[in-house]
Amino acid sequence: MLDVAIIGGGPAALSAAVNCRQRNKSVCVFGRSLDSSLLFAAEKVDNYLGLPNISGEDMLNQFYTHAVKQGVEFKETRIKQILSMGDRYMINADNQFIEAKAVILAIGLSKSKGIPGEIDFLGKGVSYCATCDGMLYRNKKVIVVGENEEGEAEANFLADVCESVTYIPLYQPVLNLKENVQVKEGRPKAVLGENGKVSSLEMDGEILECDGIFFAKNSTPPESILFGLQTDGKNIIVDRSMATNLPGVFAAGDCTGTPYQIAKAVGEGLVAALSAANFVDEKARENK
Amino acid sequence: MLDVAIIGGGPAALSAAVNCRQRNKSVCVFGRSLDSSLLFAAEKVDNYLGLPNISGEDMLNQFYTHAVKQGVEFKETRIKQILSMGDRYMINADNQFIEAKAVILAIGLSKSKGIPGEIDFLGKGVSYCATCDGMLYRNKKVIVVGENEEGEAEANFLADVCESVTYIPLYQPVLNLKENVQVKEGRPKAVLGENGKVSSLEMDGEILECDGIFFAKNSTPPESILFGLQTDGKNIIVDRSMATNLPGVFAAGDCTGTPYQIAKAVGEGLVAALSAANFVDEKARENK
């Protein structure tokens, strides 16, 4: 079992990882590749103290090298679900389940705000993970809204389980869909429900009836990754120790709010790491 | 008039300075020399992301160089007093008065806790600055408690103004006192008062009567630098934007609380800088 699982791959995640290692905790960073960080594309950064006038790519590489030197492990994957198991957390990494005593969320800025009703019906017909929740919709009608090609894999998975799958791509081209997935053009407007459950998806001038809606997004809203996590709009709510409302879960970086800056992310990553390390140590003392 | 005055000289102050310059604000760092930072003595630092395995001295020099490149001004002095002038602040830099629209306190950890009664009688007979408050004690009896040789200059200044000056050195040797300053050995125990004003200083088994007590300390308690600043024990109270309770006054680094770490200080310095820059911009818009 890991001491600390870190979700993300930008400066906050890497700073948290380095500082967990400094406290001699085992740690794995679950994230997408470095070039998926917004920082990667920055032509020049000049306000992170000590590294003047550097490209975002060079900075990320220096950060990554530092973390590797400290013995940080990496797993390239997008985490869509973390389950609380009472005294530990279970990270669902592409259906490989990894246990951790504490979690640091450094998942960056949630770019897509969602449509009306989306978050309200989360767990009541709305899902962000077909492999997590698909079985709940066996022999039912589902819609998959895809912001990127990962949506196609979600739709194909559901096509083996559900009565019907409608796929609404928000990108082009769509290349790899199974035959029994029906493609529908247009933009979703709102998730509609009846008796507290999803009943349909509103499109421009059209209502599509369904039992469930899966969203495959470029970034996943934090409360959908970890059930019960308190947020304020798109920000995860943290205290000065970077603790969230869930025991053993900490957050750092852009996902906790403005300013969206490297030094803030690195500082919060450090604070979250020390808090997570303390949490792990206290649990160990309690169990003695 | 300066846009932002930064008090301190460690990583929080330098990060704040770099980021004020990024926002095109005029800025001066008022601090002691770099080698007075606790970081200077660190043999090896390995947990500030991007600069692995570096000495504290090298790190501070890199930070300083970065700030100089950005056009940050420096003034080597210890600030003991900042006065609120309503719409701006007046920095007392060795009796040279410099105005600023906003202030960032990055004054590090207050190492001396003070003795009982010390903070209670601040401004009612207790002072940390002879040149600021000396005239209030003309022809009165004062005591100067010196943690370092700066106390001797304080005592000598007061010797020209007051009826009597007693000097209690907490260090050795004492070299440069005027003849009419009386030296007293021993350790102060408590500041005592009557009717809300200082009446005497309690020593081991002895009470020294006086009208005022001046403390020359290795580090000055924040609330004595800036009247009305809210603290919680030795920490300056800040919100997530690093704002203190005083408008236009922000704080960053060790003075806001644990963890006492570089990345936390650098991150908070950035946040304080952006908040101070916003404050200055908003004031400018209001005055248009």
Interface residues (C-beta under 8 A of the other chain):
Chain A: P11 L14 S15 V18 N19 Q22 D46 N47 Y48 L49 G50 L51 P52 N53 M59 Q62 F63 T65 H66 A67 K69 Q70 R240 G257 P259 Q261 A263 K264 A265 V266 G267 E268 G269 L270 V271 L274
Chain B: P11 L14 S15 V18 N19 Q22 D46 N47 Y48 L49 G50 L51 P52 N53 M59 Q62 F63 T65 H66 A67 K69 Q70 R240 G257 P259 Q261 A263 K264 A265 V266 G267 E268 G269 L270 V271 L274
